Amino acid sequence: MPGTGIPYSVPELHDNSDGWGPSTVPEHLQGVPFAPFSKTDKLGKAADWTNTNFQKYSGRYNQNPVATVFTFFQNEEVRAARRSGGGAAAAAADDPVLRRLASEGAARVFATDAVLSSLMCARSSVYSWDVVLTRAGESLFIDKRDGGPLDLLTVNETAPEQIPEDRDNINGTQQLALEATAVNQSLSQQLLAKDGGKHELGAPNPFAGEEGEDLASAGYRYRKWTLGPNGPEVAVRCEVNAALTTPKGEVQLASLKALNEWNLKETDWRKKLDQSRASMLLTEAKNNKNKMARWTAEAIMAGAEAIKWGYVSRAGLKDNSNHAVLNVQTSKPRDFASQIQLSMDHCWGVVRALVDLALAQPEGKYLLLKDPNKELLRLYAVPGDAFEAHYADE
């Protein structure tokens, strides 16, 4: 008796001659739309099992309680000091503490607060950026790409008027990003006490180099969250910039961030700060929604009880190398998150969705790219040595 035939169609095969990523993108990897990111995951309390390094006590303002709003006097303008010392922390995949935690099976996902906040606030980003996902065994490491967009701070990314992309213009996106990054790093050191007082967090700096090396003062807290019921655990290296002493003698951790004025003709902070500081902060939050939302999320993840916003202005309209610190204002991270409508439940929901997508992929290295023209994230498979120093030089 002849057998019954079963129809069978041969699957279509695609050959990629250059070997870099797929020649055709599978339908389920064509993009990650932002629409599902409105879903949220409830999280429990964070597990904080390591504290690393120290913060110098914030100098000029360390006797004020967190809720204090500082009075501005125009004659208190202070020249901003430029800092040349290094101290950039290692990527998550190179962090000795995170690598040890990975070997111990303490979590499945490992990242830094700066990189994780870029995923949390992806919906408010306008410019393109990318992160590198490395699947190794059961672990997932999420890192920024060296030399990529996340190395620099954006300026007026969400402002009504777009900034020109002229690389040679000091008021173009590239030059403003370099200026904002340098100003932010300098302010985080300038506001610290100069007497050498330090707040210990219980462990030495894992990134300390040779003795005498000038490292930027910072504190690192390694914290762990579980992404919802039966979800993966994520270990995050969180950074804080200073420790404050309240009138009651309590020590509180703080994040120090710089808001830089570059268009002196239109904004004129020197005249407006003493009259409308609260509205100016909200205007900055509107024009820099993604950057300030990320900073706020990072402060909340780190357990910081204060964010100190430093208003830093150019010394002259066309001078982007000299600045003055006009004023410092304090916000409580969760209160400010409510003001800018930042929901941490929503943020963690975005992280959960992207982590689930990454963990579903086979071992290897991937690039998660924010589409420059659409509200879309794209996932690409890349070679194992992609974005490494020798690879970039070829």
C-alpha positions as a Markdown table, in Angstrom:
| # | Residue | x | y | z |
|---|---|---|---|---|
| 1 | Met | 0.0 | 0.0 | 0.0 |
| 2 | Pro | 1.6 | 3.3 | -1.0 |
| 3 | Gly | 2.4 | 5.7 | 1.8 |
| 4 | Thr | 0.6 | 9.0 | 2.2 |
| 5 | Gly | 2.6 | 11.9 | 1.0 |
| 6 | Ile | 3.2 | 14.8 | 3.5 |
| 7 | Pro | 3.9 | 18.2 | 1.9 |
| 8 | Tyr | 7.3 | 19.7 | 2.8 |
| 9 | Ser | 8.7 | 23.1 | 1.7 |
| 10 | Val | 12.4 | 23.7 | 1.8 |
| 11 | Pro | 13.2 | 26.8 | 3.9 |
| 12 | Glu | 14.8 | 29.7 | 2.2 |
| 13 | Leu | 18.5 | 30.0 | 2.9 |
| 14 | His | 20.3 | 33.4 | 3.0 |
| 15 | Asp | 24.1 | 33.6 | 2.6 |
| 16 | Asn | 25.9 | 36.7 | 3.9 |
| 17 | Ser | 29.1 | 37.0 | 2.0 |
| 18 | Asp | 30.8 | 39.6 | 4.3 |
| 19 | Gly | 29.9 | 37.6 | 7.5 |
| 20 | Trp | 28.7 | 40.7 | 9.4 |
| 21 | Gly | 25.2 | 40.2 | 10.8 |
| 22 | Pro | 22.4 | 38.6 | 8.9 |
| 23 | Ser | 21.8 | 39.3 | 5.2 |
| 24 | Thr | 18.1 | 39.5 | 5.8 |
| 25 | Val | 16.7 | 40.3 | 9.2 |
| 26 | Pro | 14.3 | 37.8 | 10.7 |
| 27 | Glu | 10.8 | 39.3 | 11.1 |
| 28 | His | 10.9 | 39.0 | 14.9 |
| 29 | Leu | 14.2 | 40.9 | 15.0 |
| 30 | Gln | 13.3 | 43.7 | 12.6 |
| 31 | Gly | 12.8 | 46.2 | 15.4 |
| 32 | Val | 11.6 | 46.7 | 18.9 |
| 33 | Pro | 8.9 | 49.3 | 18.8 |
| 34 | Phe | 8.5 | 51.7 | 21.7 |
| 35 | Ala | 4.7 | 51.0 | 22.0 |
| 36 | Pro | 5.0 | 47.9 | 24.4 |
| 37 | Phe | 7.2 | 50.0 | 26.7 |
| 38 | Ser | 4.1 | 51.4 | 28.4 |
| 39 | Lys | 3.8 | 48.1 | 30.3 |
| 40 | Thr | 5.2 | 48.0 | 33.8 |
| 41 | Asp | 6.7 | 45.4 | 36.1 |
| 42 | Lys | 6.5 | 45.8 | 39.9 |
| 43 | Leu | 9.7 | 45.3 | 41.7 |
| 44 | Gly | 10.6 | 44.7 | 45.3 |
| 45 | Lys | 13.3 | 46.3 | 47.3 |
| 46 | Ala | 16.8 | 46.5 | 46.0 |
| 47 | Ala | 19.4 | 44.2 | 47.4 |
| 48 | Asp | 22.5 | 46.3 | 48.2 |
| 49 | Trp | 25.3 | 43.9 | 49.3 |
| 50 | Thr | 28.4 | 45.9 | 48.4 |
| 51 | Asn | 29.5 | 49.4 | 48.9 |
| 52 | Thr | 32.7 | 50.6 | 47.2 |
| 53 | Asn | 35.0 | 53.6 | 47.5 |
| 54 | Phe | 34.1 | 56.9 | 49.1 |
| 55 | Gln | 32.7 | 60.3 | 48.4 |
| 56 | Lys | 34.2 | 63.5 | 49.7 |
| 57 | Tyr | 31.8 | 65.5 | 51.6 |
| 58 | Ser | 30.2 | 68.2 | 49.5 |
| 59 | Gly | 31.9 | 71.3 | 50.6 |
| 60 | Arg | 30.1 | 74.5 | 50.2 |
| 61 | Tyr | 26.6 | 73.2 | 50.9 |
| 62 | Asn | 27.1 | 70.3 | 53.2 |
| 63 | Gln | 25.4 | 71.9 | 56.2 |
| 64 | Asn | 22.0 | 72.3 | 54.5 |
| 65 | Pro | 19.2 | 69.7 | 54.7 |
| 66 | Val | 18.2 | 68.0 | 51.5 |
| 67 | Ala | 14.9 | 70.0 | 51.2 |
| 68 | Thr | 16.7 | 73.3 | 51.2 |
| 69 | Val | 16.4 | 75.6 | 48.2 |
| 70 | Phe | 19.4 | 77.8 | 48.1 |
| 71 | Thr | 19.1 | 81.6 | 47.8 |
| 72 | Phe | 20.9 | 83.0 | 44.9 |
| 73 | Phe | 23.0 | 86.1 | 45.1 |
| 74 | Gln | 24.6 | 87.3 | 41.9 |
| 75 | Asn | 27.8 | 88.3 | 43.6 |
| 76 | Glu | 28.5 | 84.6 | 44.6 |
| 77 | Glu | 29.4 | 83.7 | 41.0 |
| 78 | Val | 32.3 | 81.3 | 41.2 |
| 79 | Arg | 34.7 | 80.5 | 38.3 |
| 80 | Ala | 34.3 | 76.9 | 37.3 |
| 81 | Ala | 37.5 | 74.9 | 37.7 |
| 82 | Arg | 38.5 | 72.6 | 34.8 |
| 83 | Arg | 39.6 | 69.2 | 35.9 |
| 84 | Ser | 42.2 | 67.1 | 34.0 |
| 85 | Gly | 42.3 | 64.1 | 36.2 |
| 86 | Gly | 40.8 | 60.8 | 34.9 |
| 87 | Gly | 38.9 | 58.2 | 36.6 |
| 88 | Ala | 36.3 | 56.8 | 34.1 |
| 89 | Ala | 35.1 | 53.5 | 35.5 |
| 90 | Ala | 35.4 | 50.3 | 33.6 |
| 91 | Ala | 32.6 | 48.8 | 31.5 |
| 92 | Ala | 30.3 | 46.2 | 33.2 |
| 93 | Ala | 32.1 | 43.3 | 31.4 |
| 94 | Asp | 35.5 | 44.5 | 32.8 |
| 95 | Asp | 34.3 | 45.5 | 36.3 |
| 96 | Pro | 36.1 | 43.1 | 38.7 |
| 97 | Val | 33.2 | 43.2 | 41.2 |
| 98 | Leu | 30.5 | 42.4 | 38.6 |
| 99 | Arg | 32.7 | 39.7 | 37.1 |
| 100 | Arg | 33.1 | 38.1 | 40.5 |
| 101 | Leu | 29.3 | 38.3 | 41.1 |
| 102 | Ala | 28.8 | 36.7 | 37.6 |
| 103 | Ser | 31.1 | 33.8 | 38.5 |
| 104 | Glu | 29.2 | 33.3 | 41.8 |
| 105 | Gly | 25.9 | 33.2 | 40.0 |
| 106 | Ala | 24.6 | 36.1 | 42.0 |
| 107 | Ala | 22.6 | 37.5 | 39.0 |
| 108 | Arg | 22.1 | 36.9 | 35.3 |
| 109 | Val | 22.2 | 40.4 | 34.0 |
| 110 | Phe | 25.0 | 42.9 | 34.7 |
| 111 | Ala | 25.1 | 46.6 | 33.8 |
| 112 | Thr | 26.1 | 50.1 | 35.0 |
| 113 | Asp | 23.5 | 52.7 | 36.0 |
| 114 | Ala | 24.4 | 55.0 | 33.1 |
| 115 | Val | 23.8 | 52.3 | 30.5 |
| 116 | Leu | 20.7 | 50.9 | 32.2 |
| 117 | Ser | 19.2 | 54.4 | 32.4 |
| 118 | Ser | 19.6 | 54.8 | 28.7 |
| 119 | Leu | 17.3 | 51.8 | 28.2 |
| 120 | Met | 14.9 | 53.0 | 30.9 |
| 121 | Cys | 14.4 | 56.4 | 29.2 |
| 122 | Ala | 14.6 | 55.2 | 25.6 |
| 123 | Arg | 11.2 | 56.6 | 24.7 |
| 124 | Ser | 12.3 | 60.2 | 25.4 |
| 125 | Ser | 15.5 | 60.0 | 23.3 |
| 126 | Val | 15.7 | 61.8 | 20.0 |
| 127 | Tyr | 19.3 | 61.2 | 19.0 |
| 128 | Ser | 20.6 | 57.8 | 18.0 |
| 129 | Trp | 22.6 | 55.7 | 20.5 |
| 130 | Asp | 23.6 | 52.1 | 21.0 |
| 131 | Val | 24.6 | 49.6 | 23.6 |
| 132 | Val | 26.5 | 46.3 | 23.3 |
| 133 | Leu | 24.9 | 43.2 | 24.7 |
| 134 | Thr | 27.2 | 40.2 | 25.4 |
| 135 | Arg | 25.6 | 36.8 | 26.0 |
| 136 | Ala | 28.1 | 34.6 | 27.8 |
| 137 | Gly | 26.8 | 31.3 | 29.2 |
| 138 | Glu | 23.8 | 32.2 | 31.4 |
| 139 | Ser | 24.9 | 35.8 | 31.8 |
| 140 | Leu | 24.1 | 39.0 | 30.0 |
| 141 | Phe | 26.4 | 42.0 | 30.1 |
| 142 | Ile | 25.0 | 45.4 | 28.9 |
| 143 | Asp | 27.6 | 48.0 | 28.1 |
| 144 | Lys | 28.0 | 51.2 | 26.2 |
| 145 | Arg | 30.3 | 51.2 | 23.1 |
| 146 | Asp | 33.6 | 52.9 | 23.6 |
| 147 | Gly | 33.6 | 56.1 | 21.6 |
| 148 | Gly | 29.9 | 55.9 | 21.1 |
| 149 | Pro | 27.1 | 58.4 | 21.7 |
| 150 | Leu | 26.6 | 57.5 | 25.3 |
| 151 | Asp | 30.1 | 58.7 | 26.2 |
| 152 | Leu | 28.9 | 62.3 | 25.8 |
| 153 | Leu | 26.0 | 64.3 | 27.3 |
| 154 | Thr | 23.4 | 65.7 | 25.0 |
| 155 | Val | 22.3 | 69.4 | 25.1 |
| 156 | Asn | 18.7 | 70.6 | 24.3 |
| 157 | Glu | 17.9 | 67.2 | 22.8 |
| 158 | Thr | 14.2 | 67.7 | 23.3 |
| 159 | Ala | 14.0 | 71.4 | 22.8 |
| 160 | Pro | 11.5 | 72.9 | 20.3 |
| 161 | Glu | 14.4 | 74.3 | 18.2 |
| 162 | Gln | 16.9 | 71.7 | 17.0 |
| 163 | Ile | 20.6 | 72.4 | 17.4 |
| 164 | Pro | 22.6 | 72.3 | 14.1 |
| 165 | Glu | 24.9 | 69.3 | 13.5 |
| 166 | Asp | 27.8 | 71.5 | 12.4 |
| 167 | Arg | 30.9 | 69.8 | 14.0 |
| 168 | Asp | 33.0 | 73.0 | 13.8 |
| 169 | Asn | 30.3 | 75.3 | 15.3 |
| 170 | Ile | 30.8 | 75.7 | 19.1 |
| 171 | Asn | 27.0 | 75.8 | 19.3 |
| 172 | Gly | 26.6 | 72.6 | 17.3 |
| 173 | Thr | 25.6 | 69.2 | 18.7 |
| 174 | Gln | 29.1 | 67.7 | 18.8 |
| 175 | Gln | 30.8 | 70.7 | 20.4 |
| 176 | Leu | 28.0 | 71.3 | 22.9 |
| 177 | Ala | 28.1 | 67.6 | 23.9 |
| 178 | Leu | 31.9 | 67.8 | 24.6 |
| 179 | Glu | 31.4 | 71.0 | 26.6 |
| 180 | Ala | 28.5 | 69.6 | 28.7 |
| 181 | Thr | 30.4 | 66.4 | 29.4 |
| 182 | Ala | 33.5 | 68.4 | 30.6 |
| 183 | Val | 31.5 | 70.8 | 32.6 |
| 184 | Asn | 29.6 | 68.0 | 34.4 |
| 185 | Gln | 32.8 | 66.2 | 35.3 |
| 186 | Ser | 34.4 | 69.3 | 36.6 |
| 187 | Leu | 31.4 | 70.4 | 38.7 |
| 188 | Ser | 31.2 | 67.0 | 40.3 |
| 189 | Gln | 34.7 | 67.5 | 41.7 |
| 190 | Gln | 34.5 | 71.3 | 42.4 |
| 191 | Leu | 31.6 | 71.1 | 44.8 |
| 192 | Leu | 33.4 | 68.6 | 47.1 |
| 193 | Ala | 35.2 | 69.5 | 50.3 |
| 194 | Lys | 38.8 | 70.5 | 49.8 |
| 195 | Asp | 40.0 | 69.4 | 53.2 |
| 196 | Gly | 40.3 | 65.7 | 52.2 |
| 197 | Gly | 37.4 | 64.5 | 54.3 |
| 198 | Lys | 36.0 | 61.3 | 52.9 |
| 199 | His | 33.0 | 59.1 | 53.5 |
| 200 | Glu | 33.9 | 55.5 | 53.4 |
| 201 | Leu | 31.6 | 53.0 | 51.8 |
| 202 | Gly | 33.2 | 49.9 | 53.1 |
| 203 | Ala | 35.5 | 48.7 | 50.3 |
| 204 | Pro | 38.4 | 50.1 | 48.3 |
| 205 | Asn | 38.0 | 51.5 | 44.9 |
| 206 | Pro | 38.1 | 48.5 | 42.5 |
| 207 | Phe | 39.4 | 50.8 | 39.7 |
| 208 | Ala | 42.3 | 52.4 | 41.6 |
| 209 | Gly | 45.4 | 52.3 | 39.5 |
| 210 | Glu | 49.0 | 53.1 | 40.5 |
| 211 | Glu | 49.7 | 55.0 | 43.7 |
| 212 | Gly | 49.5 | 58.7 | 43.1 |
| 213 | Glu | 47.2 | 58.5 | 40.1 |
| 214 | Asp | 44.7 | 61.3 | 40.0 |
| 215 | Leu | 41.3 | 59.6 | 40.1 |
| 216 | Ala | 38.0 | 61.5 | 40.2 |
| 217 | Ser | 36.3 | 61.1 | 43.5 |
| 218 | Ala | 33.3 | 58.9 | 43.3 |
| 219 | Gly | 31.5 | 56.1 | 45.2 |
| 220 | Tyr | 30.1 | 52.9 | 43.8 |
| 221 | Arg | 27.2 | 50.8 | 45.1 |
| 222 | Tyr | 26.6 | 47.4 | 43.7 |
| 223 | Arg | 22.9 | 46.7 | 43.9 |
| 224 | Lys | 20.6 | 43.9 | 42.7 |
| 225 | Trp | 17.0 | 43.8 | 41.5 |
| 226 | Thr | 14.7 | 41.0 | 40.5 |
| 227 | Leu | 12.8 | 41.9 | 37.3 |
| 228 | Gly | 9.3 | 40.9 | 38.3 |
| 229 | Pro | 7.9 | 37.5 | 39.4 |
| 230 | Asn | 10.2 | 34.7 | 38.2 |
| 231 | Gly | 12.2 | 37.3 | 36.3 |
| 232 | Pro | 16.0 | 37.4 | 36.0 |
| 233 | Glu | 18.1 | 39.2 | 38.6 |
| 234 | Val | 20.1 | 42.3 | 37.4 |
| 235 | Ala | 23.2 | 43.5 | 39.2 |
| 236 | Val | 24.0 | 47.2 | 38.7 |
| 237 | Arg | 27.0 | 49.3 | 39.5 |
| 238 | Cys | 25.5 | 52.6 | 40.7 |
| 239 | Glu | 27.6 | 55.8 | 41.2 |
| 240 | Val | 27.2 | 58.6 | 43.7 |
| 241 | Asn | 29.2 | 61.8 | 43.8 |
| 242 | Ala | 29.1 | 63.1 | 47.3 |
| 243 | Ala | 28.0 | 62.6 | 50.9 |
| 244 | Leu | 26.1 | 65.3 | 52.8 |
| 245 | Thr | 25.8 | 65.9 | 56.5 |
| 246 | Thr | 22.3 | 67.1 | 57.6 |
| 247 | Pro | 21.8 | 69.3 | 60.7 |
| 248 | Lys | 20.8 | 66.1 | 62.6 |
| 249 | Gly | 24.2 | 64.6 | 61.8 |
| 250 | Glu | 22.9 | 62.1 | 59.3 |
| 251 | Val | 24.9 | 61.3 | 56.2 |
| 252 | Gln | 23.1 | 61.3 | 52.9 |
| 253 | Leu | 24.4 | 60.3 | 49.5 |
| 254 | Ala | 24.0 | 62.8 | 46.7 |
| 255 | Ser | 24.4 | 63.1 | 42.9 |
| 256 | Leu | 26.0 | 66.2 | 41.5 |
| 257 | Lys | 24.9 | 67.3 | 38.0 |
| 258 | Ala | 25.6 | 70.4 | 35.8 |
| 259 | Leu | 23.1 | 72.3 | 33.8 |
| 260 | Asn | 25.1 | 74.4 | 31.3 |
| 261 | Glu | 24.0 | 77.7 | 29.8 |
| 262 | Trp | 25.4 | 78.2 | 26.3 |
| 263 | Asn | 23.0 | 80.6 | 24.6 |
| 264 | Leu | 23.5 | 83.6 | 26.8 |
| 265 | Lys | 21.5 | 86.0 | 24.7 |
| 266 | Glu | 18.2 | 84.0 | 25.0 |
| 267 | Thr | 18.5 | 82.5 | 28.4 |
| 268 | Asp | 20.5 | 85.0 | 30.6 |
| 269 | Trp | 20.6 | 83.0 | 33.8 |
| 270 | Arg | 22.5 | 85.6 | 35.6 |
| 271 | Lys | 19.4 | 87.8 | 35.7 |
| 272 | Lys | 16.7 | 85.2 | 36.0 |
| 273 | Leu | 18.0 | 82.8 | 38.6 |
| 274 | Asp | 17.1 | 84.8 | 41.6 |
| 275 | Gln | 13.6 | 85.4 | 40.4 |
| 276 | Ser | 12.4 | 82.2 | 38.6 |
| 277 | Arg | 14.8 | 79.3 | 39.6 |
| 278 | Ala | 12.0 | 76.7 | 39.9 |
| 279 | Ser | 10.6 | 77.5 | 36.4 |
| 280 | Met | 14.1 | 77.5 | 35.0 |
| 281 | Leu | 14.7 | 74.0 | 36.3 |
| 282 | Leu | 11.5 | 72.7 | 34.7 |
| 283 | Thr | 12.5 | 74.5 | 31.4 |
| 284 | Glu | 15.8 | 72.7 | 31.5 |
| 285 | Ala | 13.9 | 69.4 | 32.2 |
| 286 | Lys | 11.7 | 70.1 | 29.1 |
| 287 | Asn | 14.6 | 70.9 | 26.8 |
| 288 | Asn | 16.7 | 68.0 | 28.2 |
| 289 | Lys | 14.1 | 65.5 | 29.0 |
| 290 | Asn | 16.1 | 62.4 | 28.2 |
| 291 | Lys | 19.3 | 63.5 | 29.9 |
| 292 | Met | 17.7 | 64.7 | 33.1 |
| 293 | Ala | 15.3 | 61.7 | 33.3 |
| 294 | Arg | 18.4 | 59.4 | 33.0 |
| 295 | Trp | 20.2 | 61.3 | 35.8 |
| 296 | Thr | 17.1 | 61.1 | 38.0 |
| 297 | Ala | 16.7 | 57.3 | 37.4 |
| 298 | Glu | 20.4 | 56.8 | 38.1 |
| 299 | Ala | 20.1 | 58.7 | 41.4 |
| 300 | Ile | 17.1 | 56.6 | 42.4 |
| 301 | Met | 18.9 | 53.4 | 41.5 |
| 302 | Ala | 21.9 | 54.4 | 43.6 |
| 303 | Gly | 19.8 | 55.2 | 46.6 |
| 304 | Ala | 20.9 | 58.9 | 46.6 |
| 305 | Glu | 18.7 | 61.2 | 48.7 |
| 306 | Ala | 19.6 | 64.4 | 46.8 |
| 307 | Ile | 20.4 | 65.6 | 43.4 |
| 308 | Lys | 22.3 | 68.9 | 43.3 |
| 309 | Trp | 21.8 | 70.8 | 40.1 |
| 310 | Gly | 24.7 | 73.2 | 39.4 |
| 311 | Tyr | 23.8 | 76.1 | 37.1 |
| 312 | Val | 27.0 | 76.6 | 35.0 |
| 313 | Ser | 27.3 | 79.4 | 32.5 |
| 314 | Arg | 29.9 | 80.3 | 29.9 |
| 315 | Ala | 32.1 | 83.2 | 30.8 |
| 316 | Gly | 31.4 | 84.7 | 27.4 |
| 317 | Leu | 29.0 | 84.1 | 24.5 |
| 318 | Lys | 31.7 | 82.6 | 22.3 |
| 319 | Asp | 33.9 | 81.1 | 25.0 |
| 320 | Asn | 33.1 | 77.4 | 25.5 |
| 321 | Ser | 36.2 | 76.7 | 27.6 |
| 322 | Asn | 35.7 | 79.0 | 30.6 |
| 323 | His | 32.6 | 78.9 | 32.8 |
| 324 | Ala | 31.2 | 80.2 | 36.1 |
| 325 | Val | 29.1 | 78.4 | 38.7 |
| 326 | Leu | 26.1 | 80.6 | 39.3 |
| 327 | Asn | 24.0 | 78.6 | 41.7 |
| 328 | Val | 23.3 | 75.2 | 43.1 |
| 329 | Gln | 19.8 | 73.9 | 43.7 |
| 330 | Thr | 18.7 | 70.7 | 45.4 |
| 331 | Ser | 16.0 | 68.2 | 44.5 |
| 332 | Lys | 14.9 | 64.9 | 46.1 |
| 333 | Pro | 15.2 | 62.3 | 43.3 |
| 334 | Arg | 11.7 | 60.8 | 43.7 |
| 335 | Asp | 10.0 | 64.1 | 44.1 |
| 336 | Phe | 11.7 | 65.4 | 40.9 |
| 337 | Ala | 10.8 | 62.2 | 39.1 |
| 338 | Ser | 7.1 | 62.9 | 39.9 |
| 339 | Gln | 7.6 | 66.5 | 38.5 |
| 340 | Ile | 8.9 | 65.2 | 35.2 |
| 341 | Gln | 6.5 | 62.3 | 35.1 |
| 342 | Leu | 9.2 | 59.6 | 35.4 |
| 343 | Ser | 7.8 | 56.3 | 36.6 |
| 344 | Met | 10.4 | 53.8 | 37.8 |
| 345 | Asp | 7.9 | 51.0 | 37.4 |
| 346 | His | 7.6 | 51.9 | 33.7 |
| 347 | Cys | 11.4 | 52.2 | 33.5 |
| 348 | Trp | 11.9 | 48.7 | 34.9 |
| 349 | Gly | 9.2 | 47.4 | 32.6 |
| 350 | Val | 11.3 | 48.6 | 29.6 |
| 351 | Val | 14.4 | 46.9 | 31.0 |
| 352 | Arg | 12.5 | 43.7 | 31.5 |
| 353 | Ala | 11.2 | 43.6 | 27.9 |
| 354 | Leu | 14.7 | 44.2 | 26.5 |
| 355 | Val | 16.4 | 41.8 | 28.8 |
| 356 | Asp | 13.9 | 39.1 | 27.9 |
| 357 | Leu | 14.6 | 39.7 | 24.2 |
| 358 | Ala | 18.4 | 39.5 | 24.8 |
| 359 | Leu | 18.3 | 36.4 | 26.9 |
| 360 | Ala | 16.3 | 34.7 | 24.2 |
| 361 | Gln | 19.2 | 35.0 | 21.8 |
| 362 | Pro | 22.1 | 32.5 | 21.5 |
| 363 | Glu | 25.4 | 33.2 | 23.0 |
| 364 | Gly | 27.3 | 36.0 | 21.2 |
| 365 | Lys | 27.6 | 39.7 | 20.9 |
| 366 | Tyr | 24.8 | 42.0 | 19.8 |
| 367 | Leu | 24.3 | 45.7 | 19.1 |
| 368 | Leu | 21.0 | 47.3 | 20.3 |
| 369 | Leu | 20.6 | 50.5 | 18.2 |
| 370 | Lys | 18.2 | 53.3 | 18.7 |
| 371 | Asp | 16.9 | 54.1 | 15.2 |
| 372 | Pro | 17.9 | 57.7 | 14.3 |
| 373 | Asn | 14.6 | 58.4 | 12.5 |
| 374 | Lys | 11.9 | 56.3 | 14.3 |
| 375 | Glu | 10.8 | 55.3 | 17.8 |
| 376 | Leu | 12.4 | 52.0 | 17.3 |
| 377 | Leu | 15.2 | 49.9 | 18.7 |
| 378 | Arg | 17.0 | 47.5 | 16.4 |
| 379 | Leu | 19.0 | 44.4 | 17.4 |
| 380 | Tyr | 21.9 | 43.2 | 15.3 |
| 381 | Ala | 24.2 | 40.2 | 15.8 |
| 382 | Val | 27.9 | 41.3 | 15.5 |
| 383 | Pro | 31.2 | 39.5 | 15.5 |
| 384 | Gly | 32.7 | 38.7 | 18.9 |
| 385 | Asp | 35.6 | 41.1 | 18.4 |
| 386 | Ala | 33.4 | 44.0 | 17.2 |
| 387 | Phe | 34.1 | 47.4 | 18.8 |
| 388 | Glu | 37.4 | 46.3 | 20.3 |
| 389 | Ala | 40.4 | 48.4 | 19.9 |
| 390 | His | 42.2 | 46.3 | 17.3 |
| 391 | Tyr | 39.0 | 45.8 | 15.4 |
| 392 | Ala | 38.3 | 49.6 | 15.2 |
| 393 | Asp | 41.9 | 50.2 | 13.9 |
| 394 | Glu | 41.7 | 47.9 | 11.0 |
